[in-house]
Amino acid sequence: MLRLVPEAGHAVGVHLDRDAVRVVVVDLDGRVVGERRRAGVGLGAGADAVVEGVGVCCSS
């Protein structure tokens, strides 16, 4: 039987809302191991601001 080792890797999800960006890191079981949210940067802010907002969430 095969199974994944949860700690062997991670996935990153980015949720863009109208007025916020949220970045979530999950293990291979789907458990959230890290989460950042930045208000004031969302779909209405334009592409450059959204990309910068995701970068800020990931780096801080």
N, C-alpha and C positions, 0 to 999 in steps of 0.2 A: 504494500500500500504506500502511495506517495502522499506527502504532505509538505506544506511550506513551513519553513522556520520563520516565525513572525519578525524576528530581529535581523534577518538576512538582507532586508532591503526596505525601502520606503517609497511612497508615492506622494506627490505634491498636487494639491487641488487649489485652484484659484476661482473664487466666486466674485463676479462683478455685479454689484447692485447699482441702483440709480445714484446713490450718494455715498458708497463705501466700497472698499475692496477687502476681501478676506482671504488669507492664505492658510491652508491646513496641510500638515504633514501627518500621514498615517503609516502604520506598520503593515505588514502583509496580511494581518488578520482584519485590517480595517479599523483598528483602534487609533484614535487621535493621540499623537504624541507631541504635537506642537501646533499652536494656532496664533495667528496675528491678525488684527483688524485695523484698518486705517479709515477713519471717517473723513468726509469732505472730498474724497477722491473716488469718483465712480464714473459710470458711463457718460454722464452729462459733462464731465470735465475735459473730454477730448482724449485722443489716443496717446499723445505724449505724456500727459498727466497720469493716465492710467498705468502706462508702462513704468513710469517713475514710482508710482504708488506701490505697485507690486514689488519693485526692486527694494524699496524702503522696508516693506513688510518682511521681505526675505532676509535682508541684511541686518536688521536690528535685533 
